[in-house]
Amino acid sequence: MRRKIQDLKQEIKTAEKTRDLNRKRRRRSGIKIVSMVGYTNAGKSSLFNVLCQKAHPSGKPQVEADDRLFQTLDTTTRKIELGPGCEILISDTVGFIQKLPHHLVAAFKSTLEEAAQADLLLHVIDISDPQNLEKLLVVEEVLRDLGAPEDKIIRVYNKIDKLPTPPADSNAIYISARQGSGIPALLNIVQRRLDDGYISI
């Protein structure tokens, strides 16, 4: 068991070095990076697939989206095009869970540290979840602890198709990844934020 723990620690260190090298390489290329964060089952992977189907050269889903916890601890990154000559890298990170198993904390933190360095963060929230406010605060507290500025976080409320009436708050982003509603507006806001700096929604 001790040997297994030591092997896992070494794997985490190796992964951290690889991520650091990849991050430096991407920075040198000048391409903007957008990372998606949020709780498991908020719909991050579904949104990632929708964005890739709309703006990735393949036009196909890029990750498996289901209800299993920790589908992967790796970050999946793809290049998408927001408009003519406007390419970005978008990343789907591991989802938050409550009472995270102790042996996964280091790998989880390493993955989120990489996300916190992105140019923009899409915080995907399940608006139909009765605990969505509590979970929102947990995610953004962790991001603050990792040094992510609040003004580069965009809250994206997903699963509006599960509500009896659509939300009316014009200061938030509301989408349904399953139905594809709100996606063009989301892409437009991402492009504006990356092009013009941090402006209000």
C-alpha positions in Angstrom: 0.0 0.0 0.0 2.9 2.4 0.9 4.5 1.6 -2.5 1.2 2.3 -4.3 0.8 5.7 -2.5 4.4 6.6 -3.4 3.7 5.7 -7.0 0.6 7.8 -7.1 2.5 10.8 -5.6 5.2 10.4 -8.3 2.5 10.3 -11.0 1.0 13.5 -9.7 4.4 15.2 -9.7 5.0 14.1 -13.2 1.6 15.3 -14.3 2.2 18.7 -12.6 5.5 19.1 -14.5 3.8 18.2 -17.8 1.0 20.6 -17.2 3.5 23.4 -16.4 5.4 22.8 -19.6 2.2 22.7 -21.6 1.0 25.9 -19.9 4.2 27.7 -20.7 4.1 26.5 -24.3 0.5 27.8 -24.7 1.5 31.1 -23.2 4.3 31.6 -25.6 1.9 30.9 -28.5 -0.2 33.8 -27.4 -3.5 31.9 -27.7 -6.1 32.6 -25.1 -7.2 29.9 -22.7 -10.7 29.4 -21.3 -11.3 26.8 -18.6 -14.6 25.4 -17.4 -15.1 24.6 -13.7 -18.0 23.5 -11.5 -19.5 20.6 -9.6 -19.9 17.2 -11.1 -23.2 16.9 -13.0 -23.5 20.6 -13.5 -23.2 19.9 -17.2 -19.6 21.0 -17.9 -18.7 18.1 -20.2 -22.1 18.5 -22.1 -21.3 22.2 -22.6 -17.8 21.3 -23.7 -19.2 18.9 -26.3 -21.7 21.5 -27.5 -19.0 24.1 -28.0 -16.8 21.7 -29.8 -19.6 20.6 -32.1 -20.2 24.2 -32.9 -16.7 25.6 -33.1 -14.2 22.7 -33.2 -12.9 21.7 -36.7 -14.1 18.1 -36.2 -17.7 19.2 -35.4 -17.9 16.3 -33.0 -18.2 15.7 -29.2 -14.7 15.5 -27.6 -15.4 14.0 -24.1 -17.7 11.4 -22.6 -20.5 13.0 -20.6 -22.3 11.0 -18.0 -23.2 11.0 -14.3 -20.1 9.0 -13.1 -17.8 10.8 -10.7 -14.3 11.4 -11.8 -14.7 10.3 -15.4 -11.1 11.5 -15.5 -8.8 13.6 -13.4 -7.1 14.9 -16.6 -8.0 18.2 -18.2 -9.3 17.9 -21.7 -8.3 20.8 -24.0 -9.4 21.6 -27.5 -8.9 24.5 -29.9 -12.1 26.2 -31.1 -12.9 29.2 -33.3 -15.1 31.9 -31.9 -15.0 33.9 -35.2 -12.8 34.5 -38.2 -9.2 34.5 -37.0 -10.2 34.2 -33.3 -9.1 30.8 -32.0 -9.0 29.9 -28.3 -8.2 26.8 -26.2 -11.1 25.6 -24.1 -10.5 23.1 -21.2 -12.9 20.8 -19.4 -11.6 20.2 -15.8 -12.5 17.6 -13.2 -15.8 18.3 -11.4 -16.1 19.3 -7.8 -17.7 16.8 -5.4 -18.6 17.1 -1.8 -16.4 15.3 0.8 -13.6 14.7 -1.7 -11.7 11.4 -1.0 -8.4 12.3 0.8 -6.2 10.3 -1.7 -7.6 12.5 -4.6 -7.1 15.9 -3.0 -3.6 16.5 -4.4 -4.5 15.5 -8.0 -7.7 17.6 -7.8 -5.8 20.6 -6.5 -3.2 20.3 -9.2 -5.8 20.2 -11.9 -7.6 23.3 -10.5 -4.4 25.2 -10.2 -3.9 24.9 -13.9 -7.5 26.0 -14.5 -7.0 29.1 -12.3 -4.2 30.3 -14.6 -6.6 30.5 -17.6 -7.5 33.9 -19.2 -11.2 33.3 -18.5 -13.1 30.8 -16.3 -16.6 29.6 -17.1 -18.2 28.5 -13.8 -20.9 26.1 -14.9 -23.8 25.9 -12.4 -26.8 23.5 -12.4 -29.6 26.0 -11.9 -32.1 23.2 -11.1 -30.0 22.0 -8.2 -31.6 23.1 -4.9 -28.0 23.5 -3.5 -26.7 25.5 -6.4 -25.9 28.6 -4.3 -24.0 26.7 -1.7 -22.0 24.9 -4.3 -21.4 28.1 -6.2 -19.8 29.7 -3.1 -17.6 26.6 -2.5 -16.2 26.6 -6.0 -15.5 30.3 -6.1 -13.9 30.2 -2.6 -11.5 27.5 -3.9 -10.7 29.5 -7.0 -9.9 32.6 -4.9 -7.6 30.4 -2.7 -5.8 29.4 -5.9 -5.4 33.0 -7.0 -8.0 33.3 -9.7 -9.3 36.9 -9.9 -13.1 37.2 -9.5 -13.4 39.5 -12.5 -12.3 36.7 -14.9 -15.0 34.3 -13.7 -18.2 34.1 -15.8 -21.1 32.3 -14.1 -23.0 30.1 -16.6 -26.3 28.8 -15.3 -27.1 25.5 -17.1 -30.2 23.3 -17.4 -32.7 26.1 -17.7 -34.8 23.6 -19.6 -35.6 22.0 -16.2 -37.2 25.2 -14.9 -41.0 25.9 -15.3 -40.3 29.5 -16.4 -37.0 30.9 -17.8 -34.9 33.2 -15.5 -35.2 36.9 -16.0 -31.9 38.2 -14.6 -30.1 40.0 -17.4 -26.8 40.1 -15.5 -26.2 36.4 -15.7 -25.7 33.8 -18.5 -28.4 31.2 -18.8 -28.1 28.2 -21.1 -29.3 24.7 -21.8 -26.4 22.6 -23.0 -28.8 19.7 -23.8 -31.1 21.9 -26.0 -28.3 24.2 -27.2 -30.1 27.4 -26.1 -28.0 30.3 -25.0 -24.8 29.0 -26.7 -24.4 31.7 -29.3 -24.8 34.4 -26.6 -22.3 32.6 -24.4 -19.7 32.5 -27.2 -20.3 36.1 -28.0 -19.7 37.1 -24.4 -16.5 35.0 -24.2 -15.1 36.7 -27.3 -15.9 40.2 -26.1 -14.3 39.5 -22.7 -11.2 38.2 -24.3 -11.0 40.9 -27.0 -11.9 43.9 -24.9 -10.8 43.0 -21.4 -13.1 42.4 -18.5 -16.4 44.1 -19.2 -19.7 43.5 -17.5 -22.2 41.1 -19.0 
